[in-house]
Amino acid sequence: MPPDRSSLVTSLTLAAVGAAMLVTLTRAQTPDAADIAEGLRLYQQKGNCQACHGWAADGQKTDSQMPDGPNLRETKLDRAKLVATIKCGRPGTGMPAFDKFAYSDGRCYGMKESDLKKFATRMPDPPATLQVREVELIVDFLMAKVVGKGPLDHAKCVDFWGADVEACRDLKR
């Protein structure tokens, strides 16, 4: 009999804490405007994160066929946990693993593909796999423009896009 869903959640929570402690990122410098712009491009295009999390990362998904993603503007995840979540996904949810080898060798939550099968969990396929640097750029963008920035208003929208685009025009000034 496969373990129940609460066992999976408990196991993943403990593994996530351990994985976050192991994640080490070396950033020689603060991301510049080009890094943040590239992170936005990856968020929108290659990762297609907006399909579930919304163009403003506020949980207002842009594709009704996709699962609901959390509001990243209100997330409590720090940089290391965001990196781990993007690389490893969230088993038991709709969040895919963007690391091509995520469950091949135990690098994610100490689990392999065979462990996921024990929980009758299948990870959704990502739209594309991401390189380590691409994950870091997406997280640079999220940390600079999204996480902890609160609800979107006109000024934040203009800052987010770098211009007064059509999406900003209906927002409160």
matplotlib code that plots the C-alpha trace (Angstrom):
import matplotlib.pyplot as plt

x = [0.0, 1.6, 2.2, -0.5, -0.3, 0.4, 3.5, 4.6, 4.1, 5.9, 8.8, 9.1, 9.0, 11.8, 13.7, 13.1, 14.7, 17.7, 17.9, 17.7, 20.6, 22.7, 22.0, 24.9, 24.9, 27.9, 26.9, 30.0, 27.8, 24.3, 22.3, 22.3, 19.4, 20.4, 20.3, 16.9, 15.6, 16.9, 15.3, 11.9, 12.3, 13.1, 10.1, 7.8, 9.1, 11.4, 10.0, 6.5, 6.1, 3.3, 1.0, 0.5, 1.8, 0.5, 2.4, 2.9, 3.7, 0.5, -1.1, -3.4, -2.5, -2.6, -3.5, -6.8, -5.5, -2.6, -2.7, -3.0, 0.4, 0.9, 1.2, 5.0, 4.5, 3.5, 5.8, 7.9, 10.6, 14.1, 16.5, 17.8, 14.4, 13.2, 16.2, 15.5, 11.8, 12.4, 15.0, 13.2, 9.5, 7.0, 6.0, 2.3, 1.5, 1.5, 5.0, 7.4, 11.1, 13.1, 16.4, 16.7, 18.2, 16.2, 15.1, 17.9, 20.4, 18.8, 19.8, 16.2, 14.9, 17.1, 14.6, 14.9, 12.2, 11.6, 10.8, 8.2, 6.5, 6.2, 3.9, 2.0, 3.3, 4.3, 6.1, 4.5, 6.8, 8.2, 7.8, 11.6, 14.5, 16.6, 20.3, 21.6, 22.4, 18.9, 17.3, 19.5, 18.4, 14.7, 15.3, 17.2, 14.2, 11.8, 13.8, 14.2, 10.7, 8.3, 9.0, 7.9, 6.8, 3.1, 0.1, 0.6, -0.4, 0.4, 3.9, 5.0, 3.7, 5.7, 8.7, 8.1, 7.9, 10.3, 7.6, 4.0, 2.7, -0.9, -1.2, -0.4, -2.9, -5.9, -4.1, -4.7, -2.3]
y = [0.0, 3.4, 6.0, 8.6, 12.2, 13.6, 11.3, 12.7, 16.3, 15.6, 13.9, 16.7, 19.4, 17.8, 17.2, 20.8, 22.2, 20.0, 20.9, 24.6, 24.3, 22.6, 25.1, 27.4, 30.2, 32.2, 35.6, 37.8, 40.9, 42.3, 41.5, 44.5, 45.7, 43.3, 40.3, 41.3, 41.9, 38.5, 36.9, 38.5, 37.1, 33.6, 33.9, 34.9, 32.8, 29.8, 28.9, 30.1, 30.8, 33.3, 30.4, 29.4, 32.4, 35.2, 37.9, 39.9, 36.7, 37.5, 34.1, 35.3, 32.6, 33.4, 29.9, 28.4, 24.9, 25.2, 24.6, 27.5, 28.8, 30.7, 34.5, 35.0, 38.6, 37.2, 34.2, 33.7, 31.7, 33.1, 33.0, 29.5, 28.1, 29.7, 28.2, 24.8, 25.0, 25.9, 23.3, 20.5, 21.4, 20.5, 16.9, 16.4, 19.8, 21.2, 22.7, 21.0, 20.4, 22.6, 20.7, 18.0, 15.6, 16.6, 13.1, 11.0, 11.1, 12.3, 15.9, 17.1, 16.5, 13.4, 11.6, 9.7, 8.9, 5.5, 7.4, 9.5, 6.3, 5.0, 8.0, 7.5, 11.0, 12.0, 15.3, 17.4, 18.1, 21.6, 23.6, 23.5, 22.6, 25.4, 25.7, 26.7, 30.3, 30.6, 29.6, 32.1, 34.9, 34.1, 34.3, 37.5, 39.0, 37.6, 39.0, 42.4, 43.0, 40.6, 39.0, 41.2, 44.0, 43.8, 44.1, 45.6, 49.2, 51.5, 52.6, 49.0, 47.9, 50.5, 49.6, 45.9, 46.4, 49.3, 51.3, 52.3, 49.3, 48.6, 46.1, 49.0, 51.5, 50.2, 49.9, 52.3, 55.3]
z = [0.0, -1.0, 1.7, 2.2, 0.9, 4.4, 4.7, 1.3, 2.5, 5.8, 4.0, 1.4, 4.1, 6.0, 2.8, 1.6, 4.8, 4.3, 0.6, 1.4, 3.8, 1.2, -1.6, -2.0, -4.5, -5.4, -6.6, -7.2, -7.5, -7.1, -10.3, -12.7, -14.9, -17.7, -15.4, -14.1, -17.6, -18.7, -15.6, -16.6, -20.2, -18.9, -16.5, -19.3, -22.2, -21.6, -18.1, -19.0, -15.2, -15.9, -17.1, -13.5, -11.4, -13.6, -15.6, -12.4, -10.3, -8.3, -8.7, -11.5, -14.0, -17.7, -18.9, -17.6, -18.5, -16.0, -12.3, -9.9, -8.9, -5.6, -5.4, -5.5, -4.4, -1.0, -0.7, 2.4, 0.4, 0.5, -2.5, -1.7, -1.3, -4.6, -6.4, -4.9, -5.8, -9.4, -9.8, -8.0, -8.4, -5.7, -5.8, -5.2, -6.7, -10.3, -9.9, -12.3, -11.8, -14.2, -13.5, -16.2, -13.7, -10.7, -9.6, -11.2, -8.4, -5.2, -5.6, -5.0, -1.5, -1.3, -3.6, -6.9, -9.5, -7.7, -4.5, -6.3, -7.6, -4.0, -3.3, -6.6, -7.6, -11.1, -11.6, -14.4, -17.4, -17.5, -20.7, -20.9, -18.7, -17.3, -16.7, -13.2, -14.4, -15.9, -12.6, -10.8, -13.3, -12.7, -9.0, -9.4, -11.2, -8.6, -5.7, -7.4, -8.7, -7.0, -3.7, -0.8, -3.1, -2.2, -4.4, -7.8, -8.4, -11.4, -10.1, -9.3, -12.7, -14.6, -12.5, -13.2, -17.0, -17.2, -19.1, -18.9, -20.9, -21.6, -18.7, -16.3, -17.5, -15.6, -12.3, -9.4, -9.5]

ax = plt.figure().add_subplot(projection="3d")
ax.plot(x, y, z, "-o")
ax.set_aspect("equal")
plt.show()
